[in-house]
Amino acid sequence: VDFFVVPTVKNQVLFVFLVLAHERRRVLHFNVTANPTAEWTGQQIVEAFPWEEAPRFLLRDRGKIYGASFRRRVGSLGVEEVLIAPRSPWQNPCVERLIGSIRRECLDHVIVVNERHLKRILADYFSYYHGWRTHQALEMDCPERREVHSADRGVVLEVAEVGGLHHHYERVV
């Protein structure tokens, strides 16, 4: 898990909370708030795993936002917290890489208006990220496996994603 900040056009700072599954680089949950608290962050963990079994481990930094309320919520799910060393973001590389990708591939190209707008942009980006964006660590596959089309299937169509920032190509009959 990790947080990152996004400024808006009105100079408001929004905080984005991410929960990332390591094995397939899937974003399990995200949310946006202007005022994060330990209680809010703890609730996000509960919302990330409403019906599923929670993971065994939760890798996080030592930020003050992960206070006693957060730790109680995580503990009640039976999750063991693994803390990275102070000032060592390289010890949480998957989520740090994801945040960099979000910035480079999406947020550096749009002006965020408000919280609702940022949620919509991120939801669109994560849809693209899970279904079409390839990952070297996944042998050039996506977090959600997709069908490989044969060359004789039909014509290739371009499909815009994330408001036209990205595109994917599909063969259609």
MDTraj code that builds the backbone (N, CA, C; nanometers):
import mdtraj as md
import numpy as np

residues = "VAL ASP PHE PHE VAL VAL PRO THR VAL LYS ASN GLN VAL LEU PHE VAL PHE LEU VAL LEU ALA HIS GLU ARG ARG ARG VAL LEU HIS PHE ASN VAL THR ALA ASN PRO THR ALA GLU TRP THR GLY GLN GLN ILE VAL GLU ALA PHE PRO TRP GLU GLU ALA PRO ARG PHE LEU LEU ARG ASP ARG GLY LYS ILE TYR GLY ALA SER PHE ARG ARG ARG VAL GLY SER LEU GLY VAL GLU GLU VAL LEU ILE ALA PRO ARG SER PRO TRP GLN ASN PRO CYS VAL GLU ARG LEU ILE GLY SER ILE ARG ARG GLU CYS LEU ASP HIS VAL ILE VAL VAL ASN GLU ARG HIS LEU LYS ARG ILE LEU ALA ASP TYR PHE SER TYR TYR HIS GLY TRP ARG THR HIS GLN ALA LEU GLU MET ASP CYS PRO GLU ARG ARG GLU VAL HIS SER ALA ASP ARG GLY VAL VAL LEU GLU VAL ALA GLU VAL GLY GLY LEU HIS HIS HIS TYR GLU ARG VAL VAL".split()
xyz = np.array([
    [0.0848, -0.1181, 0.0000],
    [0.0000, 0.0000, 0.0000],
    [0.0885, 0.1233, 0.0000],
    [0.0334, 0.2313, -0.0527],
    [0.1053, 0.3579, -0.0480],
    [0.0106, 0.4716, -0.0830],
    [0.0530, 0.5918, -0.0505],
    [-0.0161, 0.7153, -0.0844],
    [0.0686, 0.7928, -0.1840],
    [0.0020, 0.8750, -0.2668],
    [0.0714, 0.9777, -0.3417],
    [-0.0227, 1.0972, -0.3529],
    [0.0339, 1.2138, -0.3809],
    [-0.0458, 1.3362, -0.3835],
    [-0.0613, 1.3861, -0.5267],
    [-0.1756, 1.4524, -0.5485],
    [-0.2071, 1.5089, -0.6793],
    [-0.2614, 1.6496, -0.6569],
    [-0.2011, 1.7519, -0.7164],
    [-0.2563, 1.8873, -0.7044],
    [-0.3713, 1.9068, -0.8042],
    [-0.4655, 1.9927, -0.7669],
    [-0.5770, 2.0233, -0.8566],
    [-0.5573, 2.1618, -0.9162],
    [-0.6454, 2.1974, -1.0077],
    [-0.6387, 2.3272, -1.0730],
    [-0.6612, 2.4409, -0.9720],
    [-0.7293, 2.4123, -0.8620],
    [-0.7566, 2.5130, -0.7587],
    [-0.6551, 2.5080, -0.6448],
    [-0.5386, 2.4490, -0.6695],
    [-0.4301, 2.4366, -0.5713],
    [-0.4688, 2.3569, -0.4477],
    [-0.5640, 2.2673, -0.4616],
    [-0.5978, 2.1754, -0.3544],
    [-0.5097, 2.0516, -0.3717],
    [-0.4695, 1.9917, -0.2623],
    [-0.3893, 1.8702, -0.2685],
    [-0.4793, 1.7522, -0.2344],
    [-0.4851, 1.6548, -0.3265],
    [-0.5620, 1.5331, -0.3050],
    [-0.4663, 1.4176, -0.2805],
    [-0.5047, 1.3287, -0.1918],
    [-0.4243, 1.2120, -0.1574],
    [-0.4891, 1.0889, -0.2182],
    [-0.4087, 1.0099, -0.2883],
    [-0.4563, 0.8860, -0.3497],
    [-0.3948, 0.7704, -0.2726],
    [-0.4805, 0.6794, -0.2278],
    [-0.4377, 0.5600, -0.1553],
    [-0.4503, 0.4402, -0.2486],
    [-0.3446, 0.3598, -0.2594],
    [-0.3423, 0.2432, -0.3475],
    [-0.3175, 0.1154, -0.2694],
    [-0.3873, 0.0088, -0.3085],
    [-0.3598, -0.1257, -0.2590],
    [-0.3269, -0.2082, -0.3823],
    [-0.2057, -0.2598, -0.3878],
    [-0.1562, -0.3319, -0.5047],
    [-0.1276, -0.4774, -0.4688],
    [-0.1771, -0.5699, -0.5515],
    [-0.1433, -0.7116, -0.5362],
    [-0.0123, -0.7368, -0.6100],
    [0.0827, -0.7899, -0.5418],
    [0.2170, -0.8051, -0.5973],
    [0.2234, -0.9045, -0.7120],
    [0.1569, -1.0200, -0.7014],
    [0.1799, -1.1294, -0.7965],
    [0.1455, -1.0940, -0.9402],
    [0.0397, -1.0199, -0.9669],
    [0.0026, -0.9833, -1.1039],
    [-0.0017, -0.8318, -1.1229],
    [0.0477, -0.7558, -1.0266],
    [0.0512, -0.6088, -1.0350],
    [-0.0892, -0.5489, -1.0517],
    [-0.1895, -0.6136, -0.9907],
    [-0.3264, -0.5624, -0.9999],
    [-0.3525, -0.4604, -0.8902],
    [-0.4199, -0.3529, -0.9261],
    [-0.4643, -0.2552, -0.8271],
    [-0.5930, -0.3111, -0.7686],
    [-0.5874, -0.3507, -0.6426],
    [-0.7034, -0.4106, -0.5778],
    [-0.8029, -0.3048, -0.5323],
    [-0.7498, -0.1886, -0.4947],
    [-0.8370, -0.0838, -0.4420],
    [-0.7632, 0.0498, -0.4510],
    [-0.8392, 0.1547, -0.4760],
    [-0.7845, 0.2895, -0.4657],
    [-0.8963, 0.3804, -0.4207],
    [-0.8584, 0.4901, -0.3589],
    [-0.9550, 0.5932, -0.3229],
    [-0.8812, 0.7251, -0.3111],
    [-0.9585, 0.8325, -0.3127],
    [-0.9044, 0.9680, -0.3120],
    [-0.9704, 1.0459, -0.1991],
    [-0.8912, 1.1265, -0.1294],
    [-0.9449, 1.2132, -0.0254],
    [-0.8582, 1.3381, -0.0136],
    [-0.9188, 1.4431, 0.0372],
    [-0.8427, 1.5652, 0.0636],
    [-0.7868, 1.5646, 0.2056],
    [-0.8460, 1.4822, 0.2930],
    [-0.8073, 1.4803, 0.4343],
    [-0.7900, 1.3367, 0.4838],
    [-0.6767, 1.2749, 0.4556],
    [-0.6588, 1.1372, 0.5012],
    [-0.6354, 1.1299, 0.6521],
    [-0.6927, 1.0289, 0.7141],
    [-0.6705, 1.0010, 0.8559],
    [-0.6404, 0.8523, 0.8700],
    [-0.5935, 0.8123, 0.9868],
    [-0.5679, 0.6700, 1.0114],
    [-0.6980, 0.5913, 1.0042],
    [-0.8079, 0.6496, 1.0518],
    [-0.9377, 0.5822, 1.0465],
    [-0.9813, 0.5615, 0.9009],
    [-0.9688, 0.6653, 0.8186],
    [-1.0059, 0.6560, 0.6774],
    [-0.9198, 0.5512, 0.6071],
    [-0.7898, 0.5521, 0.6343],
    [-0.6984, 0.4578, 0.5724],
    [-0.7305, 0.3154, 0.6152],
    [-0.7622, 0.2951, 0.7415],
    [-0.8024, 0.1631, 0.7892],
    [-0.9292, 0.1148, 0.7211],
    [-1.0238, 0.2053, 0.7011],
    [-1.1474, 0.1692, 0.6312],
    [-1.1195, 0.1284, 0.4875],
    [-1.0205, 0.1907, 0.4253],
    [-0.9854, 0.1553, 0.2874],
    [-0.9336, 0.0120, 0.2786],
    [-0.8595, -0.0318, 0.3802],
    [-0.8110, -0.1695, 0.3824],
    [-0.9288, -0.2655, 0.3929],
    [-1.0248, -0.2338, 0.4774],
    [-1.1435, -0.3188, 0.4912],
    [-1.2198, -0.3231, 0.3591],
    [-1.2333, -0.2085, 0.2915],
    [-1.3035, -0.2039, 0.1637],
    [-1.2273, -0.2760, 0.0528],
    [-1.0965, -0.2850, 0.0646],
    [-1.0164, -0.3535, -0.0371],
    [-1.0405, -0.5041, -0.0352],
    [-1.0802, -0.5569, 0.0795],
    [-1.0998, -0.7011, 0.0930],
    [-1.2366, -0.7317, 0.1553],
    [-1.3462, -0.6891, 0.0918],
    [-1.4768, -0.7071, 0.1547],
    [-1.5225, -0.8525, 0.1609],
    [-1.4987, -0.9310, 0.0581],
    [-1.5467, -1.0695, 0.0537],
    [-1.4326, -1.1679, 0.0420],
    [-1.3207, -1.1198, -0.0027],
    [-1.2065, -1.2081, -0.0231],
    [-1.1306, -1.2270, 0.1078],
    [-1.0476, -1.3283, 0.1063],
    [-0.9568, -1.3460, 0.2179],
    [-0.8478, -1.2401, 0.2054],
    [-0.8166, -1.1747, 0.3133],
    [-0.7127, -1.0716, 0.3113],
    [-0.5769, -1.1369, 0.2894],
    [-0.4803, -1.0619, 0.2380],
    [-0.3470, -1.1186, 0.2158],
    [-0.2771, -1.1492, 0.3481],
    [-0.1747, -1.2298, 0.3402],
    [-0.0986, -1.2620, 0.4613],
    [-0.0151, -1.1444, 0.5086],
    [0.0401, -1.0686, 0.4127],
    [0.1311, -0.9604, 0.4461],
    [0.0858, -0.8305, 0.3803],
    [0.1190, -0.7211, 0.4438],
    [0.0919, -0.5884, 0.3908],
    [0.2214, -0.5083, 0.4013],
    [0.2796, -0.4764, 0.2869],
    [0.4048, -0.4013, 0.2832],
    [0.3718, -0.2526, 0.2774],
    [0.4285, -0.1760, 0.3695],
    [0.4001, -0.0327, 0.3745],
    [0.5194, 0.0430, 0.4309],
    [0.5125, 0.1766, 0.4114],
    [0.6179, 0.2600, 0.4689],
    [0.5819, 0.2947, 0.6136],
    [0.6600, 0.3804, 0.6737],
    [0.6417, 0.4132, 0.8150],
    [0.5706, 0.5473, 0.8359],
    [0.4868, 0.5873, 0.7401],
    [0.4163, 0.7146, 0.7501],
    [0.3250, 0.7211, 0.8709],
    [0.3073, 0.8420, 0.9229],
    [0.2236, 0.8621, 1.0416],
    [0.0764, 0.8378, 1.0120],
    [0.0401, 0.8352, 0.8854],
    [-0.0991, 0.8114, 0.8490],
    [-0.1423, 0.6708, 0.8875],
    [-0.0470, 0.5805, 0.9021],
    [-0.0775, 0.4433, 0.9418],
    [-0.0723, 0.4335, 1.0942],
    [-0.1620, 0.5030, 1.1595],
    [-0.1643, 0.5113, 1.3056],
    [-0.2271, 0.3891, 1.3712],
    [-0.2574, 0.4040, 1.4992],
    [-0.3102, 0.2932, 1.5794],
    [-0.4412, 0.2400, 1.5234],
    [-0.5279, 0.3276, 1.4775],
    [-0.6558, 0.2846, 1.4214],
    [-0.6347, 0.1972, 1.2983],
    [-0.5427, 0.2374, 1.2127],
    [-0.5101, 0.1595, 1.0930],
    [-0.4539, 0.0242, 1.1323],
    [-0.3607, 0.0230, 1.2266],
    [-0.2969, -0.1022, 1.2671],
    [-0.3972, -0.1986, 1.3295],
    [-0.4953, -0.1462, 1.4043],
    [-0.5999, -0.2315, 1.4619],
    [-0.6835, -0.2960, 1.3513],
    [-0.7212, -0.2154, 1.2501],
    [-0.8011, -0.2685, 1.1388],
    [-0.7258, -0.3777, 1.0641],
    [-0.5994, -0.3536, 1.0356],
    [-0.5179, -0.4522, 0.9637],
    [-0.5029, -0.5778, 1.0483],
    [-0.4782, -0.5595, 1.1770],
    [-0.4650, -0.6743, 1.2671],
    [-0.5928, -0.7562, 1.2762],
    [-0.7080, -0.6890, 1.2735],
    [-0.8361, -0.7604, 1.2828],
    [-0.8624, -0.8462, 1.1590],
    [-0.7984, -0.8134, 1.0476],
    [-0.8106, -0.8939, 0.9261],
    [-0.7127, -1.0111, 0.9247],
    [-0.6258, -1.0165, 1.0257],
    [-0.5266, -1.1237, 1.0313],
    [-0.4086, -1.1014, 0.9390],
    [-0.3824, -0.9770, 0.9052],
    [-0.2744, -0.9424, 0.8136],
    [-0.1523, -0.8988, 0.8936],
    [-0.0358, -0.9491, 0.8546],
    [0.0892, -0.9087, 0.9192],
    [0.1484, -0.7912, 0.8435],
    [0.1759, -0.6834, 0.9135],
    [0.2352, -0.5651, 0.8503],
    [0.3862, -0.5830, 0.8384],
    [0.4395, -0.5487, 0.7227],
    [0.5834, -0.5495, 0.6988],
    [0.6216, -0.4052, 0.6695],
    [0.7063, -0.3486, 0.7548],
    [0.7459, -0.2088, 0.7407],
    [0.8792, -0.1995, 0.6683],
    [0.8858, -0.1081, 0.5728],
    [1.0137, -0.0851, 0.5062],
    [1.0995, 0.0041, 0.5956],
    [1.2270, 0.0085, 0.5689],
    [1.3181, 0.0919, 0.6468],
    [1.2832, 0.2394, 0.6262],
    [1.3133, 0.3233, 0.7242],
    [1.2843, 0.4667, 0.7088],
    [1.3525, 0.5253, 0.5851],
    [1.2775, 0.6094, 0.5130],
    [1.3279, 0.6799, 0.3938],
    [1.3871, 0.5841, 0.2903],
    [1.3172, 0.4724, 0.2669],
    [1.3670, 0.3701, 0.1744],
    [1.2579, 0.3253, 0.0777],
    [1.2102, 0.4143, -0.0100],
    [1.1019, 0.3745, -0.0999],
    [1.1391, 0.2616, -0.1944],
    [1.2683, 0.2402, -0.2197],
    [1.3102, 0.1322, -0.3079],
    [1.2783, -0.0052, -0.2488],
    [1.2432, -0.0107, -0.1196],
    [1.2061, -0.1379, -0.0587],
    [1.0597, -0.1738, -0.0858],
    [0.9878, -0.0856, -0.1496],
    [0.8492, -0.1109, -0.1899],
    [0.8397, -0.0800, -0.3402],
    [0.9172, -0.1504, -0.4237],
    [0.9360, -0.1087, -0.5623],
    [0.8130, -0.1205, -0.6512],
    [0.7285, -0.2201, -0.6284],
    [0.6147, -0.2407, -0.7196],
    [0.5168, -0.1243, -0.7124],
    [0.4819, -0.0836, -0.5922],
    [0.3868, 0.0270, -0.5808],
    [0.4521, 0.1597, -0.6201],
    [0.5802, 0.1763, -0.5920],
    [0.6492, 0.2989, -0.6333],
    [0.6563, 0.3074, -0.7855],
    [0.6791, 0.1940, -0.8513],
    [0.6814, 0.1905, -0.9976],
    [0.5432, 0.2232, -1.0537],
    [0.4388, 0.1685, -0.9906],
    [0.3020, 0.1971, -1.0336],
    [0.2721, 0.3464, -1.0221],
    [0.3091, 0.4073, -0.9118],
    [0.2841, 0.5507, -0.8932],
    [0.3573, 0.6305, -1.0007],
    [0.4813, 0.5939, -1.0310],
    [0.5542, 0.6609, -1.1385],
    [0.4850, 0.6446, -1.2725],
    [0.4342, 0.5249, -1.2999],
    [0.3622, 0.5013, -1.4257],
    [0.2347, 0.5841, -1.4324],
    [0.1618, 0.5911, -1.3221],
    [0.0394, 0.6717, -1.3184],
    [0.0722, 0.8168, -1.3504],
    [0.1783, 0.8676, -1.2903],
    [0.2167, 1.0073, -1.3150],
    [0.2591, 1.0279, -1.4609],
    [0.3540, 0.9456, -1.5088],
    [0.4077, 0.9626, -1.6441],
    [0.3048, 0.9390, -1.7529],
    [0.2245, 0.8343, -1.7371],
    [0.1350, 0.7930, -1.8440],
    [-0.0037, 0.8572, -1.8373],
    [-0.0361, 0.9210, -1.7254],
    [-0.1719, 0.9725, -1.7112],
    [-0.1745, 1.1146, -1.6536],
    [-0.1344, 1.1292, -1.5283],
    [-0.1564, 1.2562, -1.4584],
    [-0.0709, 1.3712, -1.5098],
    [0.0440, 1.3422, -1.5704],
    [0.1259, 1.4498, -1.6272],
    [0.0607, 1.5105, -1.7515],
    [-0.0464, 1.4479, -1.8024],
    [-0.1096, 1.4922, -1.9260],
    [-0.2489, 1.5503, -1.9070],
    [-0.2948, 1.5580, -1.7826],
    [-0.4282, 1.6125, -1.7558],
    [-0.4219, 1.7127, -1.6414],
    [-0.5197, 1.7994, -1.6377],
    [-0.5359, 1.8932, -1.5270],
    [-0.6525, 1.8436, -1.4439],
    [-0.6261, 1.8101, -1.3197],
    [-0.7286, 1.7556, -1.2312],
    [-0.8114, 1.8702, -1.1753],
    [-0.9426, 1.8557, -1.1860],
    [-1.0332, 1.9616, -1.1397],
    [-1.0699, 1.9427, -0.9936],
    [-1.1124, 1.8214, -0.9574],
    [-1.1547, 1.7964, -0.8195],
    [-1.1441, 1.6470, -0.7894],
    [-1.1890, 1.6088, -0.6718],
    [-1.1784, 1.4704, -0.6263],
    [-1.2541, 1.3739, -0.7183],
    [-1.3754, 1.4093, -0.7546],
    [-1.4560, 1.3230, -0.8416],
    [-1.3887, 1.3045, -0.9787],
    [-1.3334, 1.4118, -1.0315],
    [-1.2635, 1.4061, -1.1599],
    [-1.1421, 1.3139, -1.1515],
    [-1.0654, 1.3254, -1.0439],
    [-0.9470, 1.2404, -1.0270],
    [-0.9874, 1.0935, -1.0154],
    [-1.0948, 1.0643, -0.9426],
    [-1.1411, 0.9258, -0.9315],
    [-1.1781, 0.8693, -1.0680],
    [-1.2449, 0.9495, -1.1504],
    [-1.2841, 0.9027, -1.2840],
    [-1.1612, 0.8784, -1.3720],
    [-1.0653, 0.9702, -1.3677],
    [-0.9426, 0.9549, -1.4467],
    [-0.8690, 0.8275, -1.4043],
    [-0.8544, 0.8074, -1.2731],
    [-0.7820, 0.6900, -1.2246],
    [-0.8576, 0.5604, -1.2548],
    [-0.9888, 0.5615, -1.2441],
    [-1.0672, 0.4418, -1.2775],
    [-1.0469, 0.4052, -1.4244],
    [-1.0490, 0.5046, -1.5128],
    [-1.0248, 0.4796, -1.6554],
    [-0.8830, 0.4269, -1.6786],
    [-0.7865, 0.4877, -1.6117],
    [-0.6482, 0.4438, -1.6281],
    [-0.6303, 0.3010, -1.5780],
    [-0.6893, 0.2663, -1.4627],
    [-0.6731, 0.1318, -1.4086],
    [-0.7429, 0.0277, -1.4959],
    [-0.8511, 0.0651, -1.5598],
    [-0.9159, -0.0251, -1.6545],
    [-0.8195, -0.0571, -1.7697],
    [-0.7562, 0.0462, -1.8229],
    [-0.6554, 0.0286, -1.9280],
    [-0.5350, -0.0504, -1.8755],
    [-0.4881, -0.0152, -1.7570],
    [-0.3707, -0.0768, -1.6950],
    [-0.3912, -0.2271, -1.6768],
    [-0.5087, -0.2659, -1.6292],
    [-0.5357, -0.4075, -1.6043],
    [-0.5597, -0.4880, -1.7313],
    [-0.6256, -0.4277, -1.8290],
    [-0.6662, -0.5042, -1.9461],
    [-0.5768, -0.4945, -2.0670],
    [-0.4954, -0.3867, -2.0776],
    [-0.4206, -0.3660, -2.2021],
    [-0.2747, -0.3308, -2.1849],
    [-0.2370, -0.2672, -2.0763],
    [-0.0978, -0.2243, -2.0610],
    [-0.0108, -0.3449, -2.0284],
    [0.0928, -0.3643, -2.1078],
    [0.1817, -0.4781, -2.0860],
    [0.2858, -0.4452, -1.9794],
    [0.3354, -0.5508, -1.9147],
    [0.4337, -0.5380, -1.8074],
    [0.5491, -0.6326, -1.8346],
    [0.6700, -0.5830, -1.8286],
    [0.7863, -0.6683, -1.8506],
    [0.7936, -0.7790, -1.7459],
    [0.7606, -0.7482, -1.6219],
    [0.7669, -0.8480, -1.5153],
    [0.6652, -0.9602, -1.5359],
    [0.5634, -0.9366, -1.6172],
    [0.4617, -1.0376, -1.6455],
    [0.4814, -1.0980, -1.7846],
    [0.6039, -1.0917, -1.8335],
    [0.6393, -1.1434, -1.9662],
    [0.5536, -1.0793, -2.0749],
    [0.5407, -0.9484, -2.0674],
    [0.4666, -0.8657, -2.1631],
    [0.3169, -0.8988, -2.1663],
    [0.2649, -0.9460, -2.0548],
    [0.1217, -0.9705, -2.0407],
    [0.0646, -0.8585, -1.9541],
    [-0.0660, -0.8582, -1.9393],
    [-0.1364, -0.7607, -1.8553],
    [-0.1707, -0.8254, -1.7216],
    [-0.2039, -0.7450, -1.6212],
    [-0.2478, -0.8041, -1.4948],
    [-0.3672, -0.8988, -1.5120],
    [-0.4601, -0.8661, -1.6002],
    [-0.5698, -0.9566, -1.6328],
    [-0.5354, -1.0209, -1.7665],
    [-0.5195, -1.1501, -1.7654],
    [-0.4790, -1.2203, -1.8880],
    [-0.5810, -1.1945, -1.9983],
    [-0.5307, -1.1874, -2.1225],
    [-0.6202, -1.1607, -2.2350],
    [-0.5945, -1.2606, -2.3462],
    [-0.6922, -1.2741, -2.4312],
    [-0.6850, -1.3668, -2.5426],
    [-0.5884, -1.3136, -2.6482],
    [-0.5115, -1.4033, -2.7071],
    [-0.4236, -1.3678, -2.8174],
    [-0.4982, -1.3980, -2.9465],
    [-0.5141, -1.2975, -3.0324],
    [-0.5876, -1.3134, -3.1571],
    [-0.4932, -1.3543, -3.2699],
    [-0.5399, -1.4425, -3.3537],
    [-0.4582, -1.4835, -3.4681],
    [-0.4652, -1.3754, -3.5768],
    [-0.3684, -1.3759, -3.6640],
    [-0.3584, -1.2730, -3.7681],
    [-0.4715, -1.2811, -3.8697],
    [-0.5366, -1.3956, -3.8809],
    [-0.6439, -1.4100, -3.9797],
    [-0.7830, -1.3842, -3.9212],
    [-0.7893, -1.3338, -3.8006],
    [-0.9184, -1.3136, -3.7337],
    [-1.0013, -1.2031, -3.7964],
    [-0.9402, -1.0990, -3.8435],
    [-1.0150, -0.9889, -3.9023],
    [-0.9316, -0.8631, -3.9091],
    [-0.9992, -0.7506, -3.9243],
    [-0.9299, -0.6229, -3.9362],
    [-0.8912, -0.5708, -3.7979],
    [-0.7891, -0.4884, -3.7952],
    [-0.7406, -0.4303, -3.6701],
    [-0.8074, -0.2951, -3.6506],
    [-0.8668, -0.2771, -3.5327],
    [-0.9288, -0.1496, -3.4977],
    [-0.8562, -0.0869, -3.3804],
    [-0.8434, 0.0444, -3.3847],
    [-0.7832, 0.1200, -3.2755],
    [-0.8945, 0.1618, -3.1792],
    [-0.8722, 0.1403, -3.0497],
    [-0.9697, 0.1767, -2.9472],
    [-0.9029, 0.2743, -2.8504],
    [-0.9617, 0.3917, -2.8354],
    [-0.9068, 0.4926, -2.7438],
    [-0.9346, 0.4525, -2.5995],
    [-0.8372, 0.4777, -2.5140],
    [-0.8478, 0.4515, -2.3709],
    [-0.8089, 0.5767, -2.2951],
    [-0.8582, 0.5918, -2.1745],
    [-0.8236, 0.7013, -2.0840],
    [-0.8412, 0.8358, -2.1549],
    [-0.9566, 0.8544, -2.2152],
    [-0.9857, 0.9805, -2.2821],
    [-0.8969, 1.0086, -2.4019],
    [-0.8412, 0.9055, -2.4635],
    [-0.7557, 0.9231, -2.5802],
    [-0.6073, 0.9317, -2.5485],
    [-0.5690, 0.9277, -2.4200],
    [-0.4269, 0.9303, -2.3850],
    [-0.3553, 0.8031, -2.4320],
    [-0.4264, 0.6927, -2.4290],
    [-0.3698, 0.5650, -2.4695],
    [-0.4651, 0.4985, -2.5675],
    [-0.4137, 0.3999, -2.6376],
    [-0.4949, 0.3243, -2.7325],
    [-0.4576, 0.1776, -2.7223],
    [-0.5528, 0.0930, -2.7542],
    [-0.5194, -0.0481, -2.7732],
    [-0.5786, -0.0897, -2.9075],
    [-0.5311, -0.1996, -2.9565],
    [-0.5687, -0.2457, -3.0900],
    [-0.6253, -0.3860, -3.0800],
    [-0.7379, -0.4062, -3.1470],
    [-0.8044, -0.5361, -3.1437],
    [-0.8368, -0.5820, -3.2848],
    [-0.8344, -0.7107, -3.3033],
    [-0.8815, -0.7691, -3.4292],
    [-1.0292, -0.8019, -3.4119],
    [-1.1104, -0.7578, -3.5061],
    [-1.2527, -0.7861, -3.5010],
    [-1.2954, -0.8527, -3.6311],
    [-1.3932, -0.9368, -3.6203],
    [-1.4425, -1.0110, -3.7378],
    [-1.5313, -0.9206, -3.8203],
])
top = md.Topology()
chain = top.add_chain()
for i, resn in enumerate(residues, 1):
    res = top.add_residue(resn, chain, resSeq=i)
    for name in ("N", "CA", "C"):
        top.add_atom(name, md.element.get_by_symbol(name[0]), res)
traj = md.Trajectory(xyz[None], top)
